[in-house]
Amino acid sequence: MNPNQTAVYPYLAFNGNCREAMTFYKDCIGGELEIMDFASAPMDTPPEAKNNVMHSRLTKGELTIMASDSMPGQPVTNGSSVSLSVNCASKEEVDTFFNNLSKDGKVTMPAGDTFWGAYFGMLTDKFGIHWMFNYDKPRQ
């Protein structure tokens, strides 16, 4: 991650299960996970929220996903307007990520060859997050 380069990163919000979700994503994708809970912050936090995640970041190469738990009294409503689109380096990487993240989730389009020349699949994971995986196959 080049600090002098402008970039956009997905930021996910959870209702108290951010640590579980981000640990699951790390197990599925790999990379390095950093987590800071509300107890580490110099702010007034209700006791029941002290172990909730204030900020987390999962990085693997150029892939970065950030997330946190919602503030107490501000629940998250999951919607279908955002998907995490991951451009993979190989068909095997698509299959690995897809198979790992689909556990206890819902496959909306099985991974496979497409008419546009890619290997592609879509799913919603067990936390309600929508994922798209794409591998642009070399042109022949």
N, CA, C and O of each residue as an XYZ file, in Angstrom:
560
protein
N       0.851     -1.170      0.000
C       0.000      0.000      0.000
C       0.896      1.231      0.000
O       1.634      1.472      0.955
N       0.826      2.003     -1.069
C       1.610      3.218     -1.206
C       0.852      4.369     -0.547
O      -0.240      4.715     -0.999
N       1.407      4.976      0.521
C       0.678      6.049      1.215
C       0.503      7.300      0.364
O      -0.313      8.156      0.705
N       1.244      7.432     -0.731
C       1.138      8.597     -1.604
C       0.193      8.358     -2.774
O       0.072      9.211     -3.653
N      -0.470      7.224     -2.797
C      -1.376      6.869     -3.883
C      -2.819      6.927     -3.394
O      -3.147      6.385     -2.339
N      -3.676      7.586     -4.165
C      -5.088      7.638     -3.815
C      -5.708      6.267     -4.049
O      -5.460      5.637     -5.077
N      -6.508      5.809     -3.105
C      -7.139      4.494     -3.222
C      -8.477      4.505     -2.491
O      -8.703      5.329     -1.605
N      -9.352      3.592     -2.867
C     -10.627      3.399     -2.199
C     -10.637      1.990     -1.626
O     -10.304      1.029     -2.320
N     -11.019      1.870     -0.357
C     -11.070      0.564      0.292
C     -12.478      0.301      0.815
O     -13.123      1.214      1.330
N     -12.957     -0.921      0.692
C     -14.263     -1.228      1.286
C     -14.159     -1.175      2.806
O     -13.182     -1.640      3.394
N     -15.189     -0.598      3.432
C     -15.255     -0.522      4.885
C     -16.587     -1.140      5.297
O     -17.652     -0.622      4.964
N     -16.516     -2.245      6.020
C     -17.697     -3.000      6.414
C     -18.089     -2.656      7.849
O     -17.230     -2.378      8.686
N     -19.376     -2.677      8.121
C     -19.880     -2.424      9.471
C     -20.656     -3.647      9.948
O     -21.400     -4.263      9.185
N     -20.472     -3.987     11.216
C     -21.100     -5.168     11.798
C     -21.782     -4.803     13.113
O     -21.494     -3.767     13.713
N     -22.686     -5.671     13.547
C     -23.421     -5.494     14.803
C     -22.828     -6.363     15.915
O     -23.518     -7.210     16.483
N     -21.545     -6.148     16.219
C     -20.928     -6.873     17.332
C     -20.168     -8.123     16.948
O     -19.569     -8.756     17.818
N     -20.167     -8.512     15.663
C     -19.437     -9.719     15.268
C     -18.334     -9.414     14.253
O     -17.983    -10.271     13.442
N     -17.791     -8.208     14.297
C     -16.723     -7.808     13.380
C     -15.482     -8.682     13.550
O     -14.896     -9.127     12.563
N     -15.081     -8.928     14.796
C     -13.879     -9.731     15.038
C     -14.043    -11.127     14.423
O     -13.128    -11.638     13.778
N     -15.201    -11.728     14.626
C     -15.474    -13.053     14.065
C     -15.422    -13.006     12.537
O     -14.812    -13.872     11.910
N     -16.056    -12.002     11.940
C     -16.085    -11.886     10.481
C     -14.693    -11.661      9.904
O     -14.305    -12.332      8.947
N     -13.944    -10.731     10.470
C     -12.620    -10.429      9.923
C     -11.646    -11.589     10.126
O     -10.779    -11.819      9.283
N     -11.778    -12.320     11.231
C     -10.957    -13.508     11.446
C     -11.313    -14.573     10.411
O     -10.428    -15.243      9.880
N     -12.602    -14.729     10.125
C     -13.059    -15.653      9.084
C     -12.465    -15.255      7.734
O     -11.962    -16.111      7.006
N     -12.516    -13.964      7.392
C     -11.971    -13.505      6.115
C     -10.466    -13.753      6.048
O      -9.951    -14.131      4.996
N      -9.763    -13.547      7.143
C      -8.320    -13.825      7.166
C      -8.069    -15.311      6.945
O      -7.163    -15.681      6.198
N      -8.860    -16.164      7.584
C      -8.702    -17.614      7.398
C      -8.986    -18.016      5.953
O      -8.347    -18.926      5.424
N      -9.933    -17.348      5.319
C     -10.322    -17.684      3.946
C      -9.360    -17.139      2.898
O      -9.064    -17.814      1.912
N      -8.879    -15.933      3.108
C      -8.096    -15.230      2.096
C      -6.608    -15.195      2.418
O      -5.773    -15.166      1.514
N      -6.276    -15.197      3.715
C      -4.892    -15.031      4.134
C      -4.629    -13.567      4.419
O      -5.560    -12.764      4.487
N      -3.375    -13.221      4.584
C      -3.002    -11.835      4.819
C      -2.754    -11.537      6.277
O      -2.651    -12.440      7.107
N      -2.659    -10.243      6.578
C      -2.374     -9.774      7.927
C      -3.576     -8.999      8.458
O      -4.102     -8.117      7.780
N      -4.003     -9.330      9.665
C      -5.176     -8.710     10.280
C      -4.765     -7.886     11.489
O      -4.083     -8.377     12.389
N      -5.190     -6.621     11.499
C      -4.983     -5.731     12.647
C      -6.351     -5.395     13.223
O      -7.278     -5.069     12.481
N      -6.480     -5.474     14.554
C      -7.754     -5.178     15.212
C      -7.512     -4.281     16.424
O      -6.639     -4.548     17.250
N      -8.308     -3.204     16.513
C      -8.298     -2.333     17.684
C      -9.712     -2.325     18.255
O     -10.668     -2.016     17.543
N      -9.848     -2.665     19.536
C     -11.184     -2.671     20.129
C     -11.484     -1.337     20.804
O     -10.594     -0.505     20.981
N     -12.737     -1.144     21.177
C     -13.157      0.110     21.807
C     -12.463      0.335     23.146
O     -12.262      1.482     23.548
N     -12.090     -0.746     23.849
C     -11.416     -0.605     25.133
C     -10.067      0.094     24.981
O      -9.589      0.719     25.927
N      -9.448     -0.003     23.804
C      -8.151      0.634     23.553
C      -8.267      2.120     23.247
O      -7.261      2.829     23.222
N      -9.470      2.591     23.018
C      -9.675      3.993     22.617
C      -9.885      4.887     23.841
O     -10.505      4.473     24.820
N      -9.365      6.115     23.779
C      -9.562      7.054     24.887
C     -10.924      7.744     24.795
O     -11.011      8.955     24.597
N     -11.979      6.950     24.943
C     -13.334      7.498     24.867
C     -14.239      6.753     25.823
O     -13.915      5.649     26.262
N     -15.354      7.343     26.140
C     -16.335      6.732     27.026
C     -17.109      5.673     26.246
O     -17.853      5.999     25.321
N     -16.936      4.426     26.614
C     -17.606      3.321     25.929
C     -18.369      2.497     26.956
O     -17.829      2.172     28.014
N     -19.619      2.156     26.656
C     -20.365      1.296     27.582
C     -19.626     -0.032     27.798
O     -19.012     -0.554     26.867
N     -19.679     -0.574     29.004
C     -18.961     -1.820     29.301
C     -19.271     -2.954     28.328
O     -18.375     -3.723     27.978
N     -20.518     -3.070     27.886
C     -20.884     -4.168     26.981
C     -20.270     -4.023     25.592
O     -20.299     -4.975     24.812
N     -19.715     -2.857     25.265
C     -19.131     -2.639     23.933
C     -17.607     -2.559     23.956
O     -16.991     -2.378     22.906
N     -16.991     -2.689     25.118
C     -15.532     -2.536     25.230
C     -14.760     -3.507     24.339
O     -13.711     -3.141     23.809
N     -15.252     -4.735     24.161
C     -14.553     -5.727     23.340
C     -14.953     -5.675     21.865
O     -14.402     -6.413     21.049
N     -15.902     -4.812     21.522
C     -16.274     -4.653     20.113
C     -15.129     -3.982     19.358
O     -14.284     -3.312     19.952
N     -15.115     -4.169     18.064
C     -14.025     -3.670     17.225
C     -14.292     -2.222     16.826
O     -15.322     -1.900     16.234
N     -13.323     -1.347     17.171
C     -13.406      0.045     16.771
C     -12.893      0.212     15.334
O     -13.437      1.002     14.563
N     -11.843     -0.536     14.985
C     -11.295     -0.492     13.630
C     -10.483     -1.754     13.388
O      -9.768     -2.230     14.270
N     -10.606     -2.291     12.173
C      -9.783     -3.432     11.785
C      -9.395     -3.282     10.325
O     -10.075     -2.618      9.542
N      -8.271     -3.924      9.977
C      -7.795     -3.880      8.597
C      -7.168     -5.231      8.258
O      -6.294     -5.721      8.973
N      -7.625     -5.819      7.165
C      -7.046     -7.040      6.622
C      -6.345     -6.668      5.329
O      -6.962     -6.107      4.424
N      -5.058     -6.976      5.237
C      -4.299     -6.668      4.020
C      -3.595     -7.919      3.518
O      -3.032     -8.703      4.282
N      -3.650     -8.072      2.202
C      -2.910     -9.131      1.512
C      -2.516     -8.546      0.165
O      -3.343     -8.440     -0.740
N      -1.262     -8.172      0.038
C      -0.811     -7.523     -1.191
C      -1.586     -6.226     -1.388
O      -1.614     -5.369     -0.504
N      -2.212     -6.087     -2.547
C      -2.989     -4.884     -2.858
C      -4.423     -4.952     -2.325
O      -5.160     -3.972     -2.430
N      -4.828     -6.091     -1.756
C      -6.176     -6.253     -1.221
C      -6.242     -5.704      0.200
O      -5.462     -6.107      1.062
N      -7.166     -4.792      0.441
C      -7.383     -4.248      1.782
C      -8.881     -4.212      2.060
O      -9.658     -3.705      1.251
N      -9.281     -4.751      3.209
C     -10.663     -4.668      3.683
C     -10.604     -4.089      5.087
O      -9.846     -4.564      5.933
N     -11.403     -3.064      5.330
C     -11.481     -2.469      6.658
C     -12.878     -2.701      7.220
O     -13.838     -2.863      6.466
N     -12.988     -2.716      8.553
C     -14.288     -2.973      9.163
C     -14.294     -2.544     10.618
O     -13.245     -2.356     11.235
N     -15.508     -2.392     11.158
C     -15.690     -2.114     12.577
C     -17.080     -2.574     12.998
O     -17.937     -2.871     12.165
N     -17.279     -2.623     14.302
C     -18.616     -2.831     14.828
C     -19.299     -1.475     14.897
O     -18.635     -0.442     14.982
N     -20.620     -1.480     14.861
C     -21.363     -0.226     14.970
C     -21.235      0.314     16.394
O     -20.912     -0.419     17.329
N     -21.489      1.582     16.529
C     -21.490      2.205     17.845
C     -22.728      1.716     18.600
O     -23.754      1.446     17.976
N     -22.655      1.597     19.919
C     -23.834      1.184     20.686
C     -25.028      2.090     20.372
O     -24.901      3.314     20.348
N     -26.180      1.476     20.133
C     -27.394      2.224     19.832
C     -27.533      2.638     18.377
O     -28.502      3.306     18.017
N     -26.569      2.247     17.525
C     -26.624      2.576     16.101
C     -26.467      1.298     15.280
O     -25.426      1.096     14.655
N     -27.477      0.436     15.269
C     -27.348     -0.858     14.593
C     -27.172     -0.710     13.076
O     -27.646      0.246     12.462
N     -26.482     -1.677     12.506
C     -26.235     -1.739     11.066
C     -27.388     -2.474     10.400
O     -27.864     -3.487     10.913
N     -27.833     -1.967      9.263
C     -28.810     -2.663      8.435
C     -28.096     -3.111      7.167
O     -27.644     -2.281      6.379
N     -27.995     -4.427      6.970
C     -27.342     -4.934      5.764
C     -28.233     -4.717      4.557
O     -29.447     -4.915      4.614
N     -27.607     -4.305      3.457
C     -28.323     -4.101      2.216
C     -27.643     -4.849      1.087
O     -26.644     -5.538      1.292
N     -28.191     -4.708     -0.093
C     -27.619     -5.412     -1.241
C     -26.992     -4.448     -2.241
O     -26.763     -4.815     -3.394
N     -26.714     -3.223     -1.814
C     -26.220     -2.225     -2.755
C     -24.702     -2.239     -2.937
O     -24.188     -1.535     -3.806
N     -23.983     -3.013     -2.147
C     -22.529     -3.046     -2.252
C     -22.049     -4.496     -2.265
O     -22.524     -5.328     -1.492
N     -21.099     -4.783     -3.158
C     -20.424     -6.078     -3.191
C     -18.931     -5.837     -3.150
O     -18.453     -4.811     -3.635
N     -18.192     -6.766     -2.581
C     -16.741     -6.718     -2.639
C     -16.325     -7.487     -3.885
O     -16.560     -8.691     -3.984
N     -15.713     -6.798     -4.827
C     -15.276     -7.407     -6.082
C     -13.778     -7.643     -5.996
O     -12.998     -6.699     -5.874
N     -13.378     -8.911     -6.059
C     -11.971     -9.281     -5.925
C     -11.474     -9.789     -7.272
O     -11.977    -10.786     -7.790
N     -10.485     -9.098     -7.839
C      -9.865     -9.538     -9.079
C      -8.714    -10.462     -8.704
O      -7.738    -10.023     -8.095
N      -8.819    -11.726     -9.059
C      -7.861    -12.735     -8.617
C      -6.766    -12.965     -9.653
O      -6.924    -12.646    -10.831
N      -5.650    -13.527     -9.185
C      -4.482    -13.768    -10.029
C      -4.575    -15.079    -10.807
O      -3.803    -15.301    -11.740
N      -5.520    -15.955    -10.428
C      -5.643    -17.250    -11.106
C      -7.025    -17.851    -10.853
O      -7.753    -17.428     -9.954
N      -7.362    -18.842    -11.666
C      -8.601    -19.594    -11.477
C      -8.571    -20.293    -10.113
O      -9.580    -20.358     -9.411
N      -7.404    -20.806     -9.758
C      -7.257    -21.508     -8.481
C      -7.507    -20.576     -7.298
O      -8.090    -20.983     -6.293
N      -7.063    -19.321     -7.419
C      -7.302    -18.367     -6.347
C      -8.797    -18.071     -6.222
O      -9.321    -17.982     -5.111
N      -9.486    -17.918     -7.360
C     -10.946    -17.746     -7.332
C     -11.570    -18.912     -6.583
O     -12.365    -18.712     -5.664
N     -11.209    -20.133     -6.976
C     -11.801    -21.327     -6.355
C     -11.517    -21.383     -4.860
O     -12.407    -21.721     -4.080
N     -10.303    -21.061     -4.449
C      -9.949    -21.096     -3.026
C     -10.785    -20.096     -2.234
O     -11.434    -20.461     -1.253
N     -10.768    -18.827     -2.664
C     -11.532    -17.799     -1.955
C     -13.020    -18.122     -1.976
O     -13.694    -18.025     -0.950
N     -13.535    -18.509     -3.145
C     -14.954    -18.790     -3.325
C     -15.395    -19.933     -2.405
O     -16.391    -19.812     -1.691
N     -14.659    -21.027     -2.426
C     -15.031    -22.190     -1.602
C     -14.952    -21.866     -0.116
O     -15.819    -22.279      0.654
N     -13.921    -21.130      0.296
C     -13.781    -20.781      1.709
C     -14.896    -19.854      2.174
O     -15.500    -20.086      3.221
N     -15.171    -18.814      1.407
C     -16.150    -17.807      1.831
C     -17.599    -18.272      1.680
O     -18.492    -17.715      2.319
N     -17.843    -19.273      0.855
C     -19.222    -19.740      0.675
C     -19.691    -20.669      1.790
O     -20.879    -20.982      1.868
N     -18.779    -21.115      2.657
C     -19.168    -21.981      3.772
C     -20.211    -21.278      4.625
O     -19.971    -20.178      5.121
N     -21.356    -21.902      4.797
C     -22.490    -21.370      5.558
C     -23.084    -20.109      4.942
O     -23.853    -19.401      5.594
N     -22.734    -19.826      3.696
C     -23.279    -18.675      2.980
C     -24.204    -19.143      1.868
O     -24.721    -20.260      1.902
N     -24.408    -18.271      0.876
C     -25.304    -18.591     -0.241
C     -24.604    -18.242     -1.554
O     -24.207    -17.098     -1.772
N     -24.461    -19.234     -2.419
C     -23.874    -19.020     -3.735
C     -24.950    -18.429     -4.634
O     -26.015    -19.025     -4.794
N     -24.687    -17.269     -5.222
C     -25.653    -16.645     -6.122
C     -25.301    -16.895     -7.586
O     -26.180    -16.842     -8.445
N     -24.028    -17.165     -7.884
C     -23.587    -17.575     -9.218
C     -22.345    -18.434     -9.030
O     -21.293    -17.923     -8.644
N     -22.451    -19.725     -9.297
C     -21.290    -20.599     -9.107
C     -20.095    -20.110     -9.930
O     -20.266    -19.552    -11.014
N     -18.898    -20.322     -9.410
C     -17.685    -19.939    -10.142
C     -17.587    -20.780    -11.407
O     -17.736    -22.002    -11.371
N     -17.336    -20.106    -12.521
C     -17.215    -20.807    -13.792
C     -16.832    -19.865    -14.919
O     -16.742    -18.650    -14.741
N     -16.611    -20.455    -16.074
C     -16.260    -19.672    -17.254
C     -17.459    -18.849    -17.699
O     -18.603    -19.293    -17.604
N     -17.182    -17.647    -18.185
C     -18.243    -16.738    -18.625
C     -18.095    -16.412    -20.106
O     -17.055    -16.668    -20.712
N     -19.147    -15.847    -20.673
C     -19.120    -15.458    -22.084
C     -18.181    -14.285    -22.335
O     -17.784    -14.057    -23.478
N     -17.815    -13.532    -21.295
C     -16.935    -12.382    -21.499
C     -15.459    -12.735    -21.314
O     -14.604    -11.850    -21.285
N     -15.165    -14.025    -21.188
C     -13.779    -14.472    -21.158
C     -13.127    -14.490    -19.790
O     -11.901    -14.519    -19.684
N     -13.932    -14.474    -18.748
C     -13.385    -14.523    -17.394
C     -13.883    -15.776    -16.683
O     -14.834    -16.422    -17.123
N     -13.231    -16.100    -15.592
C     -13.696    -17.113    -14.657
C     -14.261    -16.318    -13.494
O     -13.530    -15.545    -12.874
N     -15.546    -16.485    -13.177
C     -16.253    -15.550    -12.305
C     -17.271    -16.276    -11.445
O     -17.862    -17.266    -11.875
N     -17.478    -15.781    -10.224
C     -18.522    -16.313     -9.354
C     -18.943    -15.285     -8.326
O     -18.190    -14.364     -8.010
N     -20.169    -15.448     -7.795
C     -20.705    -14.524     -6.790
C     -21.321    -15.307     -5.633
O     -21.862    -16.397     -5.822
N     -21.230    -14.734     -4.435
C     -21.825    -15.353     -3.254
C     -22.131    -14.300     -2.210
O     -21.642    -13.172     -2.275
N     -22.946    -14.686     -1.250
C     -23.175    -13.897     -0.052
C     -22.676    -14.742      1.111
O     -23.132    -15.870      1.299
N     -21.742    -14.204      1.895
C     -21.161    -15.005      2.966
C     -22.096    -15.087      4.175
O     -23.163    -14.474      4.189
N     -21.686    -15.843      5.178
C     -22.540    -16.085      6.343
C     -22.806    -14.827      7.170
O     -23.641    -14.849      8.074
N     -22.103    -13.728      6.868
C     -22.328    -12.468      7.566
C     -23.190    -11.513      6.744
O     -23.419    -10.376      7.158
N     -23.674    -11.966      5.574
C     -24.517    -11.134      4.725
C     -23.749    -10.215      3.789
O     -24.344     -9.323      3.185
N     -22.435    -10.411      3.653
C     -21.607     -9.593      2.761
C     -21.582    -10.244      1.379
O     -21.399    -11.455      1.253
N     -21.769     -9.420      0.343
C     -21.794     -9.896     -1.042
C     -20.385     -9.827     -1.637
O     -19.692     -8.817     -1.511
N     -19.979    -10.923     -2.288
C     -18.649    -11.033     -2.882
C     -18.768    -11.400     -4.361
O     -19.658    -12.154     -4.754
N     -17.853    -10.853     -5.179
C     -17.702    -11.237     -6.583
C     -16.221    -11.559     -6.791
O     -15.351    -10.797     -6.369
N     -15.943    -12.677     -7.433
C     -14.559    -13.087     -7.706
C     -14.379    -13.205     -9.205
O     -15.193    -13.828     -9.887
N     -13.314    -12.608     -9.719
C     -13.084    -12.568    -11.154
C     -11.625    -12.880    -11.459
O     -10.717    -12.378    -10.797
N     -11.415    -13.713    -12.469
C     -10.084    -13.952    -13.030
C     -10.214    -13.757    -14.530
O     -10.912    -14.516    -15.202
N      -9.540    -12.734    -15.058
C      -9.541    -12.490    -16.498
C      -8.551    -13.459    -17.131
O      -7.336    -13.312    -16.993
N      -9.102    -14.461    -17.835
C      -8.249    -15.463    -18.467
C      -7.451    -14.816    -19.601
O      -7.943    -13.916    -20.281
N      -6.200    -15.289    -19.802
C      -5.387    -14.733    -20.892
C      -6.081    -14.953    -22.247
O      -6.683    -15.998    -22.493
N      -5.982    -13.946    -23.109
C      -6.544    -14.048    -24.477
C      -5.657    -14.963    -25.313
O      -4.432    -14.946    -25.191
N      -6.287    -15.750    -26.154
C      -5.505    -16.682    -26.977
C      -5.534    -16.285    -28.429
O      -4.929    -16.956    -29.265
